[in-house]
Amino acid sequence: MNVIVLAAGKGSRMKSDTPKVLHPVAGTPMLGHVLKTAAKAGASRLILVVGHGAPQVQDFARSFCAQHGLPSPDFALQDPPQGTGHAVAQAMPMVDPAMPCLVLYGDVPLIKEASLKALRAKLTGQVALAVLTARLANPYGYGRILRSPQGNRMIGCCEEKDASTEIRAIDEVNSGILVADTPRLKDWVGRLQNNNTQAEYYLTDTFAFAHADGVGIDTYECQEGIEILGVNSQSQRAEIERQFQQREAQALMDSGVHLADPLRIDVRGELTCEADVQIDVNCVFSGSVSLGKGVSIGPNCVLDTVSVGEGCRIEAYSHLSHCKVGPQAVVGPYARIRPGSELGEGSHVGNFTEVKNTRLGRFSKANHLSYLGDAVIGERVNVGAGTITCNYDGAEKHTTIIEDDVFIGSDTQLVAPVTVHKGATLGAGTTLTSDAPQDALTLSRTRQTTLTRWKRPRKKAH
């Protein structure tokens, strides 16, 4: 199927230098949502009609399609913009005439794959044009669907600005999304005229051409009116964001996830959850996040591209990015797990501890106020409060190796590259610059001294 995506609009009401279709919803530019849905609906050829900010839109579309395994897009330039019909006309030389054409909009990100497939199914030997419609409580601004006196057959569409009071009372609206036989669509857009109040070429005028030509027209009505909502302002973008998040929250709850408050969750990527997952308020999930069975996520956590194993607890205000957390581990509160880190089964990373590019072994713990960077830490290791792996010499990063069953006292600095061998103990306050031998106590601190005759200074009397 050919898919033409109209993405040329400037979006003046957005008050932004960013092209309208690149404004994000759920962390992804609106155009990205449309492209993914188009591909799922059966697009084998993607043609984007670009105009304002064309280089930015093209760069994003190429990168996004390559990253997500979508068909490589082609581009048609609409300059200057002269309406939706004119935009589709620019794309027609690039379509495959043997396949039908689906027309989508880059600023309508909530459209569902199921709706597009149902619309495509309407196109048969007797039907050469199928239009996606919806019924809205407030249809203001949308073109109204015109039907035969019997009400069972679509005969055209009238835009809001050209509509009479009677027509404006109709609540069934045109989404702008349609699928059509390609040779016929090419003929219809070639016959468009701009004799209307906007002096634009309306794609909707093709409906009247189809009716006049005796061609079968059918419609599919969306189950949810929000699917066809477009974005023309920041307030509309915010409304779409909330609608998207509510839809995601409902899907999570339908799959068995316990959400403390479905109005206070943000999914900005792909979140998959196994049974009995609990998510507290104000959590943000981006990238690809998977939560194993029985995982508990505390309030105000941020997870970006993370795998969390069965039975884990991620406590409040923790931030995890591009890492892996093993089963039964505990993270936080107020912990930061940075990219390249892997926490083993039953491990603990506690409050105000930062872990970067580090493997923390099974049942090892770093519970308080520590920094572990570029380290390989074995099993059953206790890392005392205030421990730092000094991994950066100002030019290069170096690795600290801590083997199994090591006990590291509080306020210890490990100056990498250095190895703490199995079973070693480091005394509190140690600065380790050489390897610590196995099963021995290593410490570096000055001898404690008491001065019995010392007097604390006192302020002079005035």
URHU-V807047 format. One record per residue. N is the residue number from 1. RES is the residue in one letter. OMEGA is omega in radians with two decimals (none if undefined). Layout:
n | res | omega
N | RES | OMEGA
N | RES | OMEGA
This chain:
n | res | omega
1 | M | 2.98
2 | N | 3.02
3 | V | 3.08
4 | I | 3.14
5 | V | 3.13
6 | L | -3.03
7 | A | -3.04
8 | A | -3.00
9 | G | 3.12
10 | K | -3.11
11 | G | -3.06
12 | S | -3.10
13 | R | 3.06
14 | M | -3.13
15 | K | -3.04
16 | S | 3.04
17 | D | 3.13
18 | T | 3.07
19 | P | -2.99
20 | K | -3.04
21 | V | 3.12
22 | L | 3.04
23 | H | -2.98
24 | P | 2.87
25 | V | -3.09
26 | A | 3.03
27 | G | -3.13
28 | T | 3.07
29 | P | -3.10
30 | M | -3.14
31 | L | 3.11
32 | G | 3.10
33 | H | -3.11
34 | V | -3.13
35 | L | 3.12
36 | K | -3.14
37 | T | 3.11
38 | A | -3.13
39 | A | 3.13
40 | K | -3.12
41 | A | 3.05
42 | G | 3.12
43 | A | 3.00
44 | S | 3.10
45 | R | -3.14
46 | L | 3.05
47 | I | 3.12
48 | L | 3.04
49 | V | -3.05
50 | V | 3.12
51 | G | 3.12
52 | H | 3.13
53 | G | -3.05
54 | A | -3.13
55 | P | 3.13
56 | Q | -3.13
57 | V | -3.14
58 | Q | 3.14
59 | D | 3.12
60 | F | -3.06
61 | A | 3.12
62 | R | -3.11
63 | S | -3.10
64 | F | -3.13
65 | C | 3.12
66 | A | -3.11
67 | Q | -3.05
68 | H | 3.08
69 | G | 3.14
70 | L | 3.09
71 | P | 3.13
72 | S | -3.03
73 | P | 2.91
74 | D | -3.05
75 | F | 3.02
76 | A | -3.09
77 | L | 3.01
78 | Q | -3.09
79 | D | 0.02
80 | P | 3.10
81 | P | -3.13
82 | Q | 3.07
83 | G | -3.06
84 | T | 3.12
85 | G | 3.08
86 | H | 3.13
87 | A | 3.13
88 | V | 3.13
89 | A | -3.13
90 | Q | -3.10
91 | A | -3.00
92 | M | 3.11
93 | P | -3.06
94 | M | -3.04
95 | V | 3.04
96 | D | -3.06
97 | P | -3.13
98 | A | -3.12
99 | M | 3.08
100 | P | 3.13
101 | C | 2.99
102 | L | 3.14
103 | V | 3.12
104 | L | -3.09
105 | Y | -3.07
106 | G | 3.14
107 | D | 3.09
108 | V | -2.92
109 | P | -3.05
110 | L | -3.14
111 | I | -3.06
112 | K | 3.06
113 | E | -3.09
114 | A | 3.14
115 | S | -3.14
116 | L | 3.11
117 | K | 3.10
118 | A | 3.09
119 | L | 3.13
120 | R | -3.12
121 | A | 3.11
122 | K | -3.08
123 | L | -3.12
124 | T | 3.12
125 | G | -3.13
126 | Q | -3.09
127 | V | -3.13
128 | A | -3.12
129 | L | 3.09
130 | A | -3.01
131 | V | 3.08
132 | L | -3.14
133 | T | 3.07
134 | A | 3.06
135 | R | -3.07
136 | L | 3.08
137 | A | 3.08
138 | N | -3.06
139 | P | -3.06
140 | Y | 3.08
141 | G | -3.10
142 | Y | 3.00
143 | G | -3.11
144 | R | 3.11
145 | I | 3.10
146 | L | -3.10
147 | R | 3.10
148 | S | -3.13
149 | P | 3.11
150 | Q | 3.09
151 | G | -3.07
152 | N | -3.06
153 | R | 3.11
154 | M | -3.14
155 | I | 3.12
156 | G | -3.12
157 | C | 3.12
158 | C | 3.14
159 | E | -3.11
160 | E | -3.03
161 | K | 3.13
162 | D | -2.98
163 | A | 3.02
164 | S | 3.11
165 | T | -3.14
166 | E | -3.13
167 | I | -3.14
168 | R | 3.11
169 | A | 3.12
170 | I | -3.11
171 | D | 3.08
172 | E | -3.02
173 | V | 3.07
174 | N | 3.11
175 | S | -3.01
176 | G | -3.12
177 | I | 3.13
178 | L | 3.00
179 | V | -3.04
180 | A | 2.95
181 | D | -2.96
182 | T | 3.13
183 | P | 3.13
184 | R | 3.12
185 | L | 3.12
186 | K | 3.12
187 | D | -3.08
188 | W | -3.12
189 | V | 3.07
190 | G | -3.12
191 | R | -3.07
192 | L | 3.05
193 | Q | -3.12
194 | N | -3.14
195 | N | 3.10
196 | N | -3.04
197 | T | -3.12
198 | Q | -3.09
199 | A | 3.14
200 | E | 3.09
201 | Y | -3.08
202 | Y | 3.03
203 | L | -3.11
204 | T | 3.09
205 | D | 3.09
206 | T | 3.14
207 | F | 3.13
208 | A | 3.09
209 | F | -3.14
210 | A | 3.12
211 | H | -3.13
212 | A | -3.14
213 | D | -3.14
214 | G | -3.12
215 | V | 3.14
216 | G | 3.08
217 | I | 3.08
218 | D | 3.13
219 | T | 2.95
220 | Y | -3.12
221 | E | 3.11
222 | C | 3.05
223 | Q | 3.13
224 | E | -3.14
225 | G | -3.11
226 | I | -3.11
227 | E | -3.03
228 | I | -3.08
229 | L | 3.09
230 | G | -3.09
231 | V | 3.08
232 | N | -3.13
233 | S | 3.13
234 | Q | 3.12
235 | S | 3.07
236 | Q | 3.08
237 | R | 3.12
238 | A | 3.10
239 | E | 3.11
240 | I | 3.10
241 | E | -3.12
242 | R | 3.11
243 | Q | 3.11
244 | F | -3.09
245 | Q | 3.09
246 | Q | 3.11
247 | R | 3.10
248 | E | -3.14
249 | A | 3.13
250 | Q | 3.12
251 | A | 3.11
252 | L | -3.13
253 | M | 3.09
254 | D | 3.13
255 | S | 3.06
256 | G | -3.14
257 | V | 3.08
258 | H | 3.08
259 | L | 3.12
260 | A | 3.09
261 | D | -3.09
262 | P | 3.10
263 | L | -3.09
264 | R | 3.01
265 | I | 3.10
266 | D | 3.08
267 | V | -3.07
268 | R | 3.12
269 | G | 3.13
270 | E | -3.14
271 | L | 3.09
272 | T | -3.05
273 | C | 2.99
274 | E | -3.01
275 | A | 2.96
276 | D | 3.03
277 | V | 3.10
278 | Q | -3.12
279 | I | 3.14
280 | D | -2.96
281 | V | 2.97
282 | N | 3.08
283 | C | -3.13
284 | V | 3.14
285 | F | 3.13
286 | S | -3.06
287 | G | 3.12
288 | S | -3.10
289 | V | 3.06
290 | S | -3.12
291 | L | -3.10
292 | G | -3.09
293 | K | 3.05
294 | G | 3.13
295 | V | 3.08
296 | S | 3.11
297 | I | -3.14
298 | G | -3.08
299 | P | 3.00
300 | N | 3.08
301 | C | 3.08
302 | V | 3.12
303 | L | -3.12
304 | D | 3.10
305 | T | -3.02
306 | V | 2.97
307 | S | -3.10
308 | V | -3.04
309 | G | -3.08
310 | E | 3.02
311 | G | -3.13
312 | C | 2.99
313 | R | 3.03
314 | I | -3.02
315 | E | -2.97
316 | A | 3.00
317 | Y | 3.09
318 | S | -3.09
319 | H | -3.10
320 | L | -3.09
321 | S | 3.04
322 | H | -3.10
323 | C | -3.13
324 | K | -3.13
325 | V | -3.08
326 | G | -3.08
327 | P | 3.07
328 | Q | 3.10
329 | A | 3.09
330 | V | -3.14
331 | V | 3.04
332 | G | 0.08
333 | P | 3.09
334 | Y | 3.09
335 | A | 3.08
336 | R | 3.10
337 | I | -3.01
338 | R | -3.04
339 | P | 3.08
340 | G | -3.09
341 | S | 3.09
342 | E | -3.14
343 | L | -3.06
344 | G | -3.14
345 | E | 3.05
346 | G | -3.13
347 | S | 3.12
348 | H | 2.97
349 | V | -2.93
350 | G | -2.97
351 | N | 3.11
352 | F | 3.02
353 | T | 3.14
354 | E | -3.13
355 | V | -3.11
356 | K | 3.08
357 | N | -3.04
358 | T | 3.01
359 | R | 3.13
360 | L | -3.00
361 | G | -3.10
362 | R | 3.05
363 | F | 3.04
364 | S | -3.02
365 | K | 2.98
366 | A | -2.88
367 | N | -3.01
368 | H | 2.76
369 | L | -3.09
370 | S | 3.01
371 | Y | 3.13
372 | L | -3.11
373 | G | 3.11
374 | D | -3.08
375 | A | 3.00
376 | V | -3.01
377 | I | -3.05
378 | G | -3.09
379 | E | 3.03
380 | R | 3.11
381 | V | 3.02
382 | N | 3.13
383 | V | -3.07
384 | G | -3.11
385 | A | 3.08
386 | G | 3.13
387 | T | 3.14
388 | I | 2.90
389 | T | -3.11
390 | C | -2.93
391 | N | -3.00
392 | Y | -3.12
393 | D | -3.10
394 | G | 3.12
395 | A | -3.06
396 | E | 3.01
397 | K | -3.13
398 | H | -3.00
399 | T | 2.98
400 | T | 3.10
401 | I | 3.10
402 | I | -3.05
403 | E | -3.04
404 | D | 2.96
405 | D | 3.09
406 | V | 3.02
407 | F | -3.13
408 | I | -3.13
409 | G | -3.09
410 | S | 3.07
411 | D | 3.13
412 | T | 3.04
413 | Q | 3.10
414 | L | -3.04
415 | V | -3.07
416 | A | 0.03
417 | P | -3.11
418 | V | 3.13
419 | T | 3.01
420 | V | -2.99
421 | H | -3.00
422 | K | 3.05
423 | G | -3.12
424 | A | 3.04
425 | T | 3.07
426 | L | 3.14
427 | G | 3.13
428 | A | 3.11
429 | G | -3.10
430 | T | 2.91
431 | T | -3.02
432 | L | 3.12
433 | T | 3.09
434 | S | -3.11
435 | D | 3.09
436 | A | -3.07
437 | P | -3.10
438 | Q | 2.99
439 | D | 3.14
440 | A | 3.07
441 | L | 3.07
442 | T | 3.10
443 | L | 3.07
444 | S | 3.11
445 | R | 3.10
446 | T | -3.14
447 | R | 3.13
448 | Q | -3.12
449 | T | 3.08
450 | T | 3.10
451 | L | -3.02
452 | T | -3.09
453 | R | -3.10
454 | W | 3.11
455 | K | 3.13
456 | R | 3.13
457 | P | 3.12
458 | R | 3.12
459 | K | 3.10
460 | K | 3.10
461 | A | 3.12
462 | H | none
